Every structure is written in structure tokens, then in C-alpha cells.
Amino acid sequence: MKRLQDIIASVEVLQVVGDLQTEIVALNYDSRRVAAGDCFFAVVGVQSDGHNYIPQAVERGACAVVCERLPESPAEGVCYVRVADTNAAMADMAAAFYDHPSRELQLVGVTGTNGKTTTATLLYDLFRMLGYRAGLISTVVYRVGEREIESTHTTPDSIRLNAMLREMVDAGCDYCFMECSSHAIVQDRIRGVRFVGGIFTNLTHDHLDYHKTFAEYLRAKKLFFDHLPKEAFALTNIDDRNGRVMVQNTRAAVRTLSLRSMADFRCKVVEMLMDGMLLRLDGEEVWVKCIGRFNAYNMLTIYATALMLGQRKEEVLTAISTLQSVSGRFEYIRAADGTTAVVDYAHTPDALENVISTIEEIRQPDQKLIVLCGCGGDRDKTKRPEMATIAVKYADTSIFTSDNPRTEDPEQILRDMVEGLPLDARYLKIADRGEAIRTAAMLARPGDIILLAGKGHETYQVIGTEKIHFDDREEIRKHFANRK
């Protein structure tokens, strides 16, 4: 429990109506979950305005309200605090309410379009192997030490984020590795959080339904590095054309990595097979249990990060050689007849091309490649034809199907994907994802490769507003069970 006066100390307050000595039990921005003694934040969102729910929050027991517009008739016994930006105030107050837990951790943020989950997760695994307690905040799962918490967003809201960081500190965690999404950055979810390091993976076409332009998407990512403290490090991939742009205004100590040119940290792919690859990391050779040049970047990134966090090179290389690939990221499943399915989360044009290019490097001339992919509904429509173009460019047969159609017509999404494809392109349109996977398994000959792209680790589909159970890995295993 904290006094309101104490947790708004760093907030620019425009007006106060009520008593700032009010004791706050908890923070909340969802009026449906408010309980007696809570401070309610009236957040202006994309789809709803929290100011409309102030009466419900007060009725449920809120003793304080932080808002951008005061209600016409303030309730007795409730303290109202007017601010310019509720999201920013909520982040600052959440950090103060939980006693600034990020200051007691070695917190590293990872941002970029692709590779965030793999990088953050493998860093978490690596540091646990090195003997540390660690936390993880990722698209797939949140972890406090060994305890798993269901992930609802790539980066949680500022209240939940600070609550989890406090839980990590109390559990004795030394480090936390965290994905920082572009949405979270511009919505101030990570405001008031102290990072000891930031990592830039790459920047490609994604989330333009939200950011509208690529320039705005880039600006959102760059803000993360602009706000890093001078004591932190900023590790950037200079093989990406935006790698140097990301860190041009940062106060942090900039370090670079590359597979193609001179950099602080370098890597070369020496050999690649289906079950792993041999890398040369800063002159030392190490065998890793993942494949693809995109994974070589991931391995180089975690190696460089570990060294910047003070770990010994020999111990880091040994640990890297034992790391397992992340669930749903180039996860392969083999049938008894040698047919292989690769399940990957690739849902952007660049990620899809990276995965297919990796398969192209290892597949034999007599192996057919069947690519199954789709595009999410109610999301960036401009990438739909790009995804289809990439699939037909490489695949012997492409199957276009549903991803998470949400409230869009799945058939319309498929029409958007195939618009502009050449007349001789070889593809099928099957809106039902289960049927599409069954068809891919039927078309595959012994030894062929099937790429199931877009869902990866996800165990559900969002159809309409309903989330139903669906797992690409379960589906393909079911069809592979009958192959001899």
C-alpha cells in the first residue's frame, strides 16, 4: 500500500481534486477489475476511452482516478489527478508503486522485427546454464525464474510489467531478458524502466496497420535506443540497413555485430546441416543446434550480449553449443518415410524469405518444397501479396490458407494474397487451415519438405472473436503418423 502523493512524485500533474494522502492498494486500468482501494487510470485506447468507465471504476471502489479530462461531477471521497498523458503517468506511477524494480536487475531489452523471441529466450536459457536466476518477458511466455506465466502481449502493460519485475527481484533473479515491441515503446509501456542494454535485430515490413508508415515504425523502434541511459550498451546489427540509424542518437555505448563486414562482434557460417551448423564466432568454432543465417545472427547476438554483461568467453561458447532452438522457430518434425515438416512463426515477408532460403541451402535436388502460409485478419494488408510472391518464388507448390482471420472473411484475405501472382504460379487456396495441412501432407512424397509458416508456437486460431485450439505441430504429426 502506498500514498498517492508518493507515487506521483515524478508525474507532471495539471490538477488535483481530492486528497493526495489517499492510500492506494493496487493500480488498474480495466474498470471491470477494479477493487476497493485501487487507483484507476482512464487510458485513451485505440478502440475505447477509459474516461467513459470512470463511474464504473468508482462504483467498484476506486479511491483515486488518473485522467486527462476530469468528470463533470467528481465523486465524494475520490481523489482525481489530471495529467497530460495517462499512459505516461501510469508507467511512472507503476514503477514507483513497485519501488522501481528494474533498478535492482540487469535488464536487457530486445527490439526489431524478427528474432526478438529467439534472442530473448536463448539469453534466458544461456544465463540459467551459467548459474544465474533469470526472468523472461517474451511473445511465447513470461518466466520468473522457473515459474511460467501465460504471455498475453509481447510486452505487457506498464503495471503488469513492473509487478513482474518486482516478483523477479523478490525471487532472487539477477537478470531479465525482455522483448520490446514497437507498440509498447510508443504506448509508454516501458517508460520508467531502466535497461542496462538494448539489442537491435533487424527491421522489415510489419505492423503498418498500426504505425501506418515504415518511417513511423522505424521511429518507434529508434525511440527505445534514444532513451537508453549512457551507462547502458546498445548492440546493433549493422548488416541491416537501419542498424546504424537505430543508434545514431543514443547516449549508450554502441557495439556492432555482423556476418558480412568489420564489426565489434563477427560470425561466419562454416557448415550447415539439417540438425545444426558450425559457426566461427570471433575466431572460435562452435557447433550449434539450430540452422539458418538468421539463427547465426541470433547466436552472435547472444554471444556478444553475454560478453558485454561480463561473462567469460569460453564458458559462453560452451553453453551456446548446448542450447536448444526455441519452440515454433524452425522446429522440424520428421515422418517415418523421411518427409520433414518445418514449423516456423514466420509471418512477415522477410521472415518467410529467411526461412525458405535456409531450407533452400540444405534441401537436395530431388526434394520438393511445399510452402503453406497465410496472413492475419484485421492487420497490415499490404504484406499479403508480398508473402504470396515469396512463397511461389521458391516452392514447388504453395498452399495459401488462414492464419488468424479474426473478423475478416478468410476468402477475402486469400484473394488479397494471390492478387498479381503470375498466371503460371503453382498454388492452392484452402481457407480451412486443418484441411490445408492435410492436403500438404498428401501432396508430399517421401523425403519432401513441408514448411508450415505463420503460427509457430501458437496453439490457437482466432476466428471471428473466438479463440479456438489449433496447433500446426499436432496437425502435421497426426498426418505423419500414417506414413511408413
C-alpha positions in Angstrom: 0.0 0.0 0.0 1.3 3.4 -1.0 0.2 7.0 -0.6 -0.9 8.6 -3.8 1.3 11.6 -3.0 4.4 9.3 -3.0 3.7 7.5 -6.3 3.0 10.7 -8.4 6.2 12.4 -7.3 7.7 12.1 -10.9 4.5 12.8 -12.7 3.7 16.2 -14.2 0.3 16.9 -12.6 -2.0 19.5 -14.1 -4.8 19.5 -11.5 -5.8 17.7 -8.3 -9.3 17.3 -6.9 -9.3 15.5 -3.6 -6.8 14.3 -1.0 -3.3 13.2 -2.2 -2.8 11.4 1.1 -5.2 8.7 -0.1 -3.8 5.2 0.4 -3.5 3.1 -2.8 -3.9 -0.7 -2.6 -3.4 -1.5 -6.3 -3.2 0.0 -9.7 -5.7 -0.8 -12.5 -6.7 0.5 -15.9 -9.5 -2.0 -16.5 -12.7 -0.8 -14.8 -14.1 -4.4 -14.7 -11.2 -5.5 -12.4 -11.1 -2.5 -10.1 -11.5 -3.3 -6.4 -11.7 -1.2 -3.2 -8.7 1.0 -2.7 -7.5 0.9 -6.3 -6.2 3.8 -8.4 -7.9 3.7 -11.8 -6.2 5.0 -14.9 -8.5 6.4 -17.6 -6.5 5.3 -20.6 -7.4 6.5 -24.1 -7.0 3.4 -26.3 -7.4 2.6 -30.0 -10.8 1.1 -29.5 -12.1 2.6 -26.3 -11.7 5.6 -24.0 -11.2 4.8 -20.3 -12.8 8.1 -19.3 -16.2 6.6 -20.2 -15.6 4.0 -17.5 -14.7 6.3 -14.6 -18.1 6.0 -13.0 -17.9 2.1 -13.1 -14.4 2.2 -11.6 -15.6 4.5 -8.8 -18.7 2.3 -8.2 -16.4 -0.7 -7.8 -14.3 1.0 -5.1 -11.6 3.1 -6.8 -10.3 5.7 -4.4 -8.2 7.6 -6.9 -8.6 8.3 -10.7 -5.8 9.5 -13.0 -7.2 11.0 -16.2 -6.8 13.6 -18.9 -10.3 15.0 -18.5 -12.0 15.5 -15.2 -15.6 14.2 -14.9 -18.3 16.9 -14.7 -19.4 15.6 -11.3 -16.5 14.2 -9.2 -17.5 11.6 -6.6 -17.1 12.4 -2.9 -14.1 10.7 -1.2 -12.2 10.1 -4.5 -9.0 11.9 -5.5 -8.8 12.9 -9.1 -5.5 13.7 -10.7 -5.5 15.3 -14.1 -2.4 14.7 -16.3 -1.5 15.4 -19.9 -0.9 11.7 -20.8 -2.5 8.9 -18.8 -0.3 6.2 -20.3 2.9 8.1 -19.4 1.6 8.8 -15.9 0.6 5.1 -15.4 4.1 3.9 -16.3 5.8 6.4 -14.0 3.4 5.6 -11.1 3.7 1.8 -11.7 7.5 2.0 -11.4 7.2 4.0 -8.2 4.4 1.8 -6.7 6.6 -1.3 -7.1 9.7 0.5 -5.9 11.5 0.7 -9.2 12.3 -3.0 -9.6 14.2 -2.5 -12.9 17.0 -0.7 -10.9 17.7 -3.9 -9.0 18.0 -6.1 -12.1 20.3 -6.4 -15.1 17.6 -5.8 -17.6 18.2 -6.2 -21.3 15.7 -5.2 -24.0 15.5 -6.7 -27.4 13.7 -4.9 -30.3 13.4 -5.3 -34.0 11.0 -7.1 -36.4 12.3 -10.7 -36.4 14.4 -12.6 -33.9 13.2 -10.9 -30.7 11.7 -14.0 -29.2 14.6 -16.3 -30.1 17.2 -13.8 -28.8 15.5 -13.1 -25.5 14.6 -16.8 -24.9 18.1 -18.1 -25.7 19.7 -15.4 -23.5 17.4 -16.5 -20.6 18.4 -20.2 -21.2 22.1 -19.3 -21.5 22.3 -17.3 -18.3 20.5 -20.1 -16.4 23.1 -22.5 -17.8 25.8 -20.2 -16.5 24.3 -20.5 -13.0 22.1 -17.3 -12.7 18.5 -16.9 -11.8 16.8 -15.0 -14.6 13.5 -13.7 -15.9 12.0 -13.7 -19.4 9.3 -11.5 -21.0 8.5 -12.7 -24.5 5.8 -13.3 -27.0 5.7 -17.0 -26.1 5.8 -17.0 -22.3 6.8 -14.9 -19.3 9.1 -16.6 -16.8 10.1 -15.6 -13.3 12.9 -18.0 -12.5 11.5 -21.4 -13.5 7.8 -20.3 -13.0 5.9 -19.8 -16.2 3.2 -17.2 -16.7 0.9 -17.1 -19.8 2.0 -14.4 -22.2 -0.8 -12.0 -23.3 1.3 -9.5 -25.2 4.9 -9.4 -26.5 5.5 -6.6 -23.9 2.9 -6.3 -21.1 1.3 -3.1 -19.9 3.4 -1.0 -17.5 1.5 -2.1 -14.4 1.9 -5.8 -15.1 5.5 -5.3 -16.3 6.6 -3.6 -13.1 4.7 -6.1 -11.0 6.6 -9.0 -12.7 9.9 -7.2 -12.4 9.3 -6.8 -8.7 8.4 -10.5 -8.5 11.7 -11.4 -10.3 13.7 -9.3 -7.8 12.0 -10.8 -4.9 12.6 -14.3 -6.3 16.4 -13.5 -6.5 16.7 -13.1 -10.2 19.9 -11.4 -11.4 18.9 -10.8 -15.0 15.8 -10.3 -17.1 15.6 -10.5 -20.9 12.7 -8.8 -22.5 11.2 -8.2 -25.9 10.3 -4.6 -26.6 7.6 -4.3 -29.2 7.0 -1.1 -31.3 3.5 -0.8 -29.8 4.9 -1.0 -26.3 7.5 1.7 -27.0 5.1 4.3 -28.4 2.5 3.5 -25.8 4.9 4.2 -22.9 4.7 0.7 -21.5 8.4 0.6 -20.9 8.7 4.2 -19.7 10.4 4.5 -16.3 12.1 1.1 -16.7 15.9 1.1 -16.5 17.8 -1.0 -19.1 21.5 -2.0 -18.8 21.4 -2.9 -22.5 19.4 -2.7 -25.7 19.6 -5.0 -28.8 18.5 -4.3 -32.3 18.0 -7.4 -34.5 16.6 -6.1 -37.8 13.8 -4.0 -39.3 11.4 -5.2 -42.0 7.8 -4.8 -43.1 5.4 -5.3 -40.2 2.7 -3.6 -38.1 1.8 -0.9 -40.7 -1.8 -1.4 -39.8 -0.9 0.4 -36.5 2.1 2.6 -37.4 0.7 3.5 -40.9 4.1 4.1 -42.5 7.5 2.4 -42.4 9.1 5.7 -41.2 6.8 5.7 -38.2 7.6 2.1 -37.5 11.3 2.8 -37.6 10.8 5.9 -35.4 9.1 3.7 -32.8 12.0 1.2 -32.6 14.6 4.0 -32.5 12.9 5.7 -29.5 14.0 2.7 -27.4 17.7 3.4 -28.1 17.2 7.2 -27.9 16.1 6.7 -24.3 18.8 4.3 -23.1 21.0 5.7 -20.3 24.7 6.5 -21.0 25.7 3.6 -18.7 24.0 1.1 -20.9 25.1 -0.7 -24.1 23.4 -0.6 -27.5 24.2 -3.6 -29.6 23.1 -3.3 -33.2 23.1 -5.4 -36.3 24.9 -3.3 -38.9 24.1 -5.8 -41.7 20.6 -4.4 -41.5 20.4 -1.1 -43.5 18.8 0.6 -40.4 21.3 -0.8 -37.9 23.3 2.4 -37.6 20.2 4.6 -37.8 18.8 3.0 -34.7 21.8 4.1 -32.5 22.7 7.4 -34.1 21.2 9.4 -31.2 21.7 7.1 -28.3 23.7 8.0 -25.2 24.5 4.3 -24.6 27.9 2.7 -25.6 27.4 1.4 -29.2 28.6 -2.0 -30.2 28.2 -3.6 -33.6 27.7 -7.1 -34.9 27.9 -8.5 -38.5 28.2 -11.6 -40.6 29.3 -9.6 -43.6 31.7 -6.8 -42.6 34.0 -5.4 -40.0 32.3 -5.1 -36.6 32.9 -5.4 -32.9 31.5 -9.0 -33.0 31.7 -11.2 -36.1 30.4 -14.6 -37.2 30.8 -16.9 -40.2 28.7 -19.9 -41.1 31.2 -22.7 -41.8 28.8 -25.6 -42.4 25.1 -26.1 -42.3 23.1 -29.4 -42.0 19.5 -30.2 -41.1 20.3 -30.7 -37.4 22.7 -27.8 -36.8 25.5 -25.7 -38.1 29.2 -24.9 -37.4 29.8 -21.3 -36.7 33.0 -19.3 -36.3 32.3 -16.8 -33.6 35.1 -14.2 -33.1 37.7 -16.8 -34.4 36.4 -19.7 -32.3 34.4 -22.6 -33.9 31.3 -23.8 -32.2 28.6 -26.3 -33.3 25.0 -25.1 -32.5 21.7 -27.0 -32.6 19.9 -24.6 -35.0 20.2 -23.7 -38.6 19.9 -20.7 -40.9 21.7 -17.4 -41.3 19.0 -15.7 -39.3 19.9 -18.0 -36.4 23.6 -17.3 -36.9 22.7 -13.6 -36.2 20.7 -14.8 -33.1 23.7 -16.8 -31.8 26.1 -14.0 -32.5 23.8 -11.6 -30.7 23.5 -13.7 -27.5 27.3 -14.3 -27.6 28.0 -10.6 -27.8 25.4 -9.7 -25.1 26.8 -12.3 -22.7 30.3 -10.9 -23.1 29.1 -7.3 -22.6 27.4 -8.5 -19.4 30.7 -9.6 -18.1 30.6 -13.4 -18.8 33.7 -15.4 -19.8 34.1 -16.2 -23.5 35.0 -19.9 -23.0 32.0 -20.5 -20.7 29.6 -18.7 -23.1 30.8 -20.7 -26.1 30.4 -24.0 -24.2 26.9 -23.1 -23.1 25.9 -21.9 -26.6 26.8 -25.3 -28.0 24.1 -26.9 -25.8 21.2 -24.5 -26.4 18.1 -25.9 -28.0 16.1 -23.9 -30.6 13.0 -22.0 -29.4 9.6 -23.7 -29.7 7.9 -22.9 -33.1 11.1 -21.4 -34.6 12.4 -23.6 -37.4 11.1 -26.6 -35.4 11.2 -29.7 -37.6 9.1 -32.9 -37.4 10.1 -36.0 -39.3 7.8 -38.8 -40.6 9.0 -42.4 -40.8 9.4 -42.2 -44.6 11.8 -39.2 -44.3 9.3 -36.4 -45.0 10.1 -33.4 -42.9 7.8 -30.6 -41.7 9.3 -27.3 -40.6 7.1 -25.3 -38.3 8.0 -21.6 -38.0 6.4 -18.4 -36.7 7.5 -16.5 -39.9 4.6 -14.1 -40.5 6.4 -11.2 -42.3 7.8 -11.2 -45.8 11.4 -11.0 -44.6 11.0 -13.8 -42.1 9.3 -16.1 -44.6 12.1 -15.5 -47.1 14.7 -16.1 -44.5 13.2 -19.5 -43.5 12.7 -20.6 -47.1 16.2 -19.5 -48.0 17.6 -21.7 -45.2 15.6 -24.7 -46.5 17.0 -24.0 -50.0 20.5 -24.2 -48.7 20.0 -27.7 -47.3 17.4 -29.4 -49.5 18.5 -31.9 -52.1 17.6 -31.6 -55.8 15.1 -34.4 -55.6 13.3 -33.0 -52.6 10.1 -31.0 -53.3 9.3 -28.0 -51.1 5.7 -27.3 -50.2 5.1 -23.9 -48.5 1.9 -23.3 -46.5 1.3 -19.8 -45.2 -1.4 -17.3 -44.6 -1.9 -13.7 -43.3 -3.7 -12.4 -40.3 -7.0 -10.7 -40.5 -7.6 -7.1 -39.2 -3.8 -6.5 -39.7 -1.5 -4.9 -42.2 -2.9 -5.8 -45.7 0.0 -4.6 -47.7 2.2 -7.6 -46.9 -0.3 -10.1 -48.2 0.7 -10.2 -51.8 4.4 -10.0 -50.8 4.0 -13.1 -48.7 2.4 -15.0 -51.6 5.0 -13.8 -54.1 7.8 -15.1 -51.9 6.1 -18.5 -51.4 5.6 -19.1 -55.1 9.1 -17.9 -55.9 10.7 -20.8 -54.1 8.1 -23.5 -53.6 7.2 -26.4 -55.9 3.7 -26.0 -54.6 2.3 -23.2 -52.4 -0.8 -23.6 -50.2 -2.4 -20.3 -49.0 -4.7 -20.7 -46.0 -5.9 -19.0 -42.9 -3.6 -17.7 -40.2 -5.8 -15.8 -37.6 -8.5 -14.4 -39.8 -10.2 -12.6 -36.8 -13.2 -10.7 -38.0 -12.2 -10.6 -41.7 -13.5 -13.0 -44.3 -10.8 -15.7 -44.8 -11.6 -16.0 -48.5 -11.0 -12.2 -49.0 -7.6 -12.5 -47.2 -6.7 -15.2 -49.7 -7.8 -13.1 -52.7 -5.6 -10.3 -51.4 -2.7 -12.7 -51.2 -2.9 -14.0 -54.7 -3.7 -10.7 -56.4 -1.0 -10.1 -59.0 0.6 -13.5 -59.0 1.7 -14.7 -62.4 -0.8 -17.0 -64.3 1.6 -19.9 -64.2 2.1 -19.8 -60.4 1.5 -23.1 -58.7 -0.7 -22.7 -55.7 -3.8 -23.8 -53.9 -6.2 -21.7 -51.8 -7.7 -23.6 -48.9 -9.2 -21.4 -46.2 -9.5 -24.2 -43.6 -6.0 -24.5 -42.1 -6.5 -28.1 -40.9 -7.6 -29.1 -44.4 -4.7 -27.2 -45.9 -2.2 -29.1 -43.7 -3.8 -32.4 -44.6 -3.5 -31.5 -48.2 0.2 -30.6 -47.8 0.8 -34.0 -46.2 -1.0 -35.8 -49.0 1.0 -34.0 -51.7 4.4 -34.6 -50.1 6.4 -37.6 -51.3 8.8 -39.5 -49.0 11.7 -37.2 -48.3 10.0 -33.9 -49.3 9.9 -30.8 -47.1 6.8 -29.0 -45.9 7.0 -25.6 -44.4 4.2 -24.6 -42.1 4.6 -20.9 -41.6 2.9 -18.2 -39.6 1.7 -19.9 -36.4 4.8 -21.4 -34.9 4.4 -21.8 -31.1 0.7 -20.7 -31.2 -1.8 -23.3 -30.0 -4.9 -21.5 -31.2 -6.6 -19.7 -34.1 -8.7 -16.5 -33.7 -11.7 -16.9 -35.9 -14.2 -14.1 -35.6 -13.8 -13.1 -31.9 -13.4 -16.7 -30.7 -10.0 -18.3 -29.9 -10.1 -22.0 -30.7 -7.5 -24.6 -30.1 -5.3 -25.3 -33.1 -1.6 -26.4 -33.2 0.3 -26.8 -36.5 2.6 -29.4 -34.8 -0.3 -31.5 -33.6 -1.9 -31.4 -37.0 1.1 -32.5 -39.0 2.1 -35.2 -36.5 -1.5 -36.6 -36.9 -1.0 -37.0 -40.7 2.6 -38.1 -40.4 1.6 -41.0 -38.1 0.2 -42.9 -41.0 3.3 -42.5 -43.2 5.6 -45.6 -43.3 
